[in-house]
Each structure stands twice: as C-alpha cells, then as structure tokens.
Amino acid sequence: MASLHSRSFTFLIVGLPWMVIMKSTVALAPYYQPGPWTLAHATFYGDETASETMGGACGYGNLFVTGYGTDTAALSSTLFNNGYACGTCYQIRCVQSPACYKGSHITTITATNLYPPNWGLDSNKGGWCNPPRTHFDMSKPAFMKIAQWKAGIVPVMFRRVPCARTGGLRFQFQGNGYGLLVYVMNVGGGGDIAGMWVKGTKTGWIAMSHNWGASYQAFAQLGGQALSFKVVSYTTRETIFAWNVAPANWYAGLTCQTNVNFH
C-alpha cells in the first residue's frame, strides 16, 4: 500500500463576515470508489415540496440552504449506523416492480435523516425499517425519479457512491465560550466523519466527541480564539487539517467553509 503524504493549500481571507478560508492540509488517500449493488426497498415521505424532509436526525437544518436539496433519504437504523452514515451518498434504482419507470432510472441521494423502527408493525407489513432490513425512506421528489409514487413501496437496488460536492467542508457552530458544538456539512468522498479534533489559538488539539448525526462537541473554553479542525473520514480514514476555519469572534449560528474536502 502506498504511504500517505500531505499536501498544503493556501487561501485568502474571503471578504464576508461569516466565512474565513485559510491554509489547510490534506493527507492524501485513494479516491473513494463505488460499492456493489445490493437489494433493498424504498418508500417516500412528505409531498412534492419536500418540506417534511427539512431538519432531520443528521442536523443539517434547511436542506436547500445547506446545499442538499430534495435528493435525500432517511435510512433504516441498519444503515444509519448511529449517525455515522449522515452525509453518505447512494445510487438507487427501482427493480422488479410494475411501478418502476422503464429504462431503470437511477437517482443519487444523500442520507440526511433516520427512519426509526416501528416495532408495532410486522417487518413485511409496514415495519419497513425494522432491523435487520436495509431501507430508504426517500423524499417524494427523489422517489418520483425512479418509480410511480402511488406504489408506496418498491424493491430497489442500491450502492454507496462517492459524494460529489462543490467547494470545501462547511462547519456550522453552536455553543458558547465554554462548550462547542459543530455540525459538519458538504462532505465529499465517502461523505461521512469518523472523528474530529479542535484547536484554538491558545490550546493544543482537543478531541471532540460524537454528539449525534453530523455533530461533534468539545467541552472546553474556546471563546475568543480562532479555531482549526482535524477531521477523519469514517470510510476512507483520510485526514484533513483545516487551519483557522473560524475567526476569534465566532458565534452560535456562524457557518464557515474551507477549500479542502475528502475525495
């Protein structure tokens, strides 16, 4: 196996009050490759506006604002992996059903939510997301790209694919000077995060714990310090260093973007 090495990038400060792009480093790793096709089932929730898909267990909030749009799905707990699957991408095509569109249409979705089990229903009669089933509860616009929505549920083939993202990782900040909560968005490559570390201008690297979904937290006094992050991909183990992502006057609700991403 080829050894990993690092590549550095230098960027200018962008003249917007909410965004800082500085020097960042990526530890190079092989590009994430698509996985094998596997059989599952898909349903949909919400209507054509996809308004009911906003928010969700991953914490991405308004999916139009954060760039994910309507091509999204909630995953069964077997796939959701306690939130570590947030941001992963899948190709899905309808199979073995008269509701499938001719030509085996394929659509690509991002995991943004959890479809929890319903233990009051049989797994084959409504409890579609009961373990060990693998299931996608798609937004209605995404479902309508592969099948007639009146079918309700259809068998599908799916596979993990690289997430094609424009621009770098985005960090949205919550918390205060004594506790930091960060949502990580717009993740390319495998789309997922295994772990994060934060470094203030007055601290060393501090390990962040996985809160839930796409959020990580650190209980440390970081107010008044510019913040840097080390981020590790769950799938590829690739590591990104994003230096001085947030300015010293960062605040809850601030979103910052880097020019580095997984591949």
C-alpha positions as CSV (number, residue, x, y, z in Angstrom):
1,M,0.0,0.0,0.0
2,A,1.3,3.4,-0.9
3,S,2.2,5.6,2.1
4,L,0.1,8.6,2.8
5,H,1.6,12.1,2.4
6,S,0.4,15.6,2.9
7,R,-0.4,18.5,0.5
8,S,-0.8,22.1,1.7
9,F,-3.1,24.7,0.3
10,T,-3.0,28.4,1.0
11,F,-6.1,30.6,0.6
12,L,-7.0,34.2,1.1
13,I,-9.5,35.5,3.7
14,V,-12.8,36.0,1.9
15,G,-14.4,39.4,2.4
16,L,-17.6,38.0,4.0
17,P,-18.3,38.3,7.7
18,W,-19.2,34.7,8.1
19,M,-16.5,32.9,6.1
20,V,-12.8,32.5,6.6
21,I,-10.6,30.3,4.3
22,M,-7.1,29.8,5.3
23,K,-4.2,27.4,4.9
24,S,-5.3,23.7,5.1
25,T,-3.7,20.4,4.7
26,V,-5.0,17.1,3.3
27,A,-3.4,13.7,4.0
28,L,-3.8,12.1,0.6
29,A,-5.6,8.8,0.3
30,P,-7.1,6.7,-2.5
31,Y,-10.3,8.2,-4.0
32,Y,-13.5,6.6,-2.6
33,Q,-14.9,4.0,-5.1
34,P,-18.5,2.9,-5.5
35,G,-19.6,-0.2,-3.7
36,P,-21.5,-3.2,-5.0
37,W,-25.2,-3.2,-5.9
38,T,-27.4,-4.6,-3.2
39,L,-31.2,-5.3,-2.9
40,A,-33.3,-3.2,-0.5
41,H,-36.7,-1.4,-0.5
42,A,-37.7,2.2,-0.7
43,T,-40.7,4.3,0.3
44,F,-41.2,8.1,0.5
45,Y,-42.3,10.7,3.0
46,G,-43.7,14.2,2.6
47,D,-45.0,15.7,-0.6
48,E,-43.6,17.2,-3.8
49,T,-42.2,20.2,-1.9
50,A,-40.0,18.0,0.3
51,S,-40.8,20.4,3.2
52,E,-41.2,17.5,5.6
53,T,-37.6,16.4,4.9
54,M,-36.2,19.6,6.3
55,G,-34.2,19.2,9.6
56,G,-33.9,15.5,10.4
57,A,-31.7,13.4,12.6
58,C,-28.4,14.5,10.9
59,G,-28.9,18.1,11.9
60,Y,-28.5,19.7,8.5
61,G,-31.4,22.0,9.0
62,N,-32.9,23.6,5.9
63,L,-31.6,21.3,3.2
64,F,-32.0,23.9,0.5
65,V,-29.8,26.4,2.4
66,T,-27.2,23.8,3.3
67,G,-27.0,22.5,-0.3
68,Y,-28.5,19.0,-0.1
69,G,-31.8,19.9,-1.8
70,T,-34.5,17.3,-2.3
71,D,-32.3,14.4,-3.4
72,T,-32.3,12.9,0.1
73,A,-33.5,10.0,2.2
74,A,-33.9,8.7,5.7
75,L,-32.1,5.5,6.4
76,S,-33.2,2.5,8.4
77,S,-31.2,2.1,11.6
78,T,-29.2,-0.8,10.0
79,L,-27.8,1.7,7.5
80,F,-27.8,4.8,9.7
81,N,-25.0,3.4,12.0
82,N,-25.9,5.7,15.0
83,G,-25.5,8.8,12.8
84,Y,-22.1,7.9,11.3
85,A,-23.8,7.4,7.9
86,C,-25.0,11.0,7.8
87,G,-23.8,12.6,4.6
88,T,-23.2,9.3,2.8
89,C,-24.4,9.0,-0.8
90,Y,-26.2,6.2,-2.7
91,Q,-27.3,5.5,-6.2
92,I,-30.8,3.9,-6.2
93,R,-32.8,2.3,-9.0
94,C,-36.2,0.6,-8.9
95,V,-36.4,-3.1,-9.8
96,Q,-38.8,-6.0,-10.0
97,S,-42.0,-3.8,-9.8
98,P,-44.5,-2.6,-12.4
99,A,-44.2,0.8,-10.7
100,C,-40.6,1.1,-11.9
101,Y,-40.1,3.5,-14.8
102,K,-38.9,1.8,-17.9
103,G,-35.2,2.1,-18.5
104,S,-34.2,1.5,-14.9
105,H,-33.8,5.2,-14.0
106,I,-31.0,5.8,-11.4
107,T,-31.0,8.7,-8.9
108,T,-28.4,9.7,-6.3
109,I,-29.4,10.6,-2.8
110,T,-27.7,11.8,0.4
111,A,-28.5,10.4,3.8
112,T,-29.9,13.2,5.9
113,N,-32.3,11.5,8.4
114,L,-33.2,8.4,10.3
115,Y,-36.2,6.2,9.7
116,P,-36.6,4.6,13.1
117,P,-38.0,1.0,13.6
118,N,-41.8,0.5,14.2
119,W,-41.9,-2.5,16.5
120,G,-45.7,-2.4,16.5
121,L,-45.8,-3.5,12.8
122,D,-44.5,-6.6,11.1
123,S,-41.4,-6.1,9.1
124,N,-43.2,-7.1,5.9
125,K,-46.4,-5.1,6.7
126,G,-45.4,-1.6,7.5
127,G,-42.4,-2.0,9.7
128,W,-40.2,-1.4,6.7
129,C,-37.2,-0.1,8.8
130,N,-37.2,-2.8,11.5
131,P,-33.7,-4.4,11.8
132,P,-32.2,-6.1,10.0
133,R,-33.9,-4.6,6.9
134,T,-32.0,-2.1,4.8
135,H,-34.5,0.5,3.7
136,F,-34.6,4.0,2.2
137,D,-37.4,6.4,3.0
138,M,-36.8,8.9,0.2
139,S,-38.1,12.4,-0.3
140,K,-41.1,12.3,-2.6
141,P,-39.3,14.2,-5.4
142,A,-36.4,11.7,-5.2
143,F,-38.7,8.7,-5.2
144,M,-40.6,10.0,-8.2
145,K,-37.4,9.9,-10.2
146,I,-37.3,6.1,-10.1
147,A,-41.0,4.9,-9.7
148,Q,-44.6,5.9,-9.7
149,W,-45.3,7.3,-6.2
150,K,-48.7,5.6,-5.9
151,A,-46.9,2.3,-5.5
152,G,-45.9,3.4,-1.9
153,I,-43.1,0.9,-1.6
154,V,-40.8,-0.7,-4.3
155,P,-37.9,-3.0,-4.3
156,V,-34.6,-1.3,-5.3
157,M,-31.0,-1.9,-5.9
158,F,-28.6,0.5,-4.3
159,R,-24.9,1.1,-3.9
160,R,-22.7,3.5,-2.0
161,V,-21.0,6.1,-4.3
162,P,-18.7,9.0,-3.7
163,C,-20.3,12.2,-2.8
164,A,-19.7,14.9,-5.4
165,R,-19.6,18.2,-3.6
166,T,-18.9,21.7,-4.8
167,G,-16.4,23.6,-2.5
168,G,-14.9,22.5,0.8
169,L,-16.2,21.3,4.1
170,R,-18.6,23.6,5.9
171,F,-18.7,24.0,9.7
172,Q,-21.7,25.4,11.5
173,F,-21.1,26.5,15.1
174,Q,-23.4,26.2,18.1
175,G,-22.5,26.5,21.8
176,N,-20.6,29.3,23.7
177,G,-17.2,30.0,25.1
178,Y,-17.4,27.0,27.4
179,G,-18.8,24.4,25.1
180,L,-18.6,24.0,21.3
181,L,-21.0,22.0,19.1
182,V,-20.1,21.8,15.4
183,Y,-22.2,20.4,12.5
184,V,-20.1,19.2,9.6
185,M,-21.7,19.6,6.1
186,N,-20.9,19.4,2.4
187,V,-18.6,16.4,3.0
188,G,-17.2,14.8,-0.2
189,G,-15.7,11.4,-0.9
190,G,-17.3,8.8,1.5
191,G,-19.4,11.6,2.9
192,D,-19.0,10.5,6.5
193,I,-17.0,11.6,9.5
194,A,-15.3,9.2,12.0
195,G,-13.8,11.8,14.4
196,M,-12.8,15.4,14.9
197,W,-10.3,17.5,16.9
198,V,-10.4,21.2,17.5
199,K,-7.5,23.5,18.2
200,G,-7.8,27.1,19.5
201,T,-5.0,29.6,19.1
202,K,-4.3,29.1,22.8
203,T,-4.8,25.3,23.1
204,G,-3.4,22.1,21.7
205,W,-5.6,19.6,19.8
206,I,-8.7,18.7,21.8
207,A,-10.6,15.5,20.9
208,M,-14.3,16.1,20.1
209,S,-16.9,13.5,21.0
210,H,-19.7,12.4,18.5
211,N,-22.9,14.1,19.7
212,W,-25.4,12.7,17.1
213,G,-25.8,12.7,13.4
214,A,-23.3,15.0,11.8
215,S,-22.4,17.0,15.0
216,Y,-19.4,16.9,17.3
217,Q,-18.8,18.6,20.6
218,A,-16.0,19.7,22.8
219,F,-16.3,20.9,26.4
220,A,-13.6,23.5,26.6
221,Q,-13.1,27.2,26.9
222,L,-12.6,28.2,23.2
223,G,-14.3,31.6,23.2
224,G,-12.2,34.4,21.8
225,Q,-9.9,32.0,19.8
226,A,-9.6,31.3,16.1
227,L,-10.5,27.6,15.6
228,S,-8.8,24.9,13.5
229,F,-10.0,21.4,12.9
230,K,-8.7,17.9,12.2
231,V,-11.3,15.7,10.5
232,V,-11.1,12.0,9.7
233,S,-13.3,10.2,7.2
234,Y,-15.2,7.2,8.6
235,T,-14.9,5.2,5.4
236,T,-11.5,6.0,3.9
237,R,-9.7,7.2,7.1
238,E,-8.4,10.1,5.1
239,T,-7.4,13.1,7.3
240,I,-8.0,16.8,6.7
241,F,-6.5,19.6,8.6
242,A,-8.5,22.8,8.2
243,W,-6.5,25.7,9.7
244,N,-8.1,28.9,11.2
245,V,-11.5,28.0,9.9
246,A,-13.4,30.2,12.4
247,P,-12.3,33.7,13.4
248,A,-11.7,34.5,17.1
249,N,-15.1,36.2,17.3
250,W,-17.0,33.1,16.2
251,Y,-20.6,32.8,17.5
252,A,-23.5,30.4,17.5
253,G,-25.1,30.2,14.1
254,L,-21.9,31.1,12.2
255,T,-21.2,28.9,9.2
256,C,-17.6,28.7,7.8
257,Q,-16.3,27.0,4.7
258,T,-12.9,25.7,3.8
259,N,-11.4,24.9,0.3
260,V,-10.5,21.4,1.3
261,N,-12.6,18.3,1.1
262,F,-12.4,14.5,1.0
263,H,-12.2,12.8,-2.4
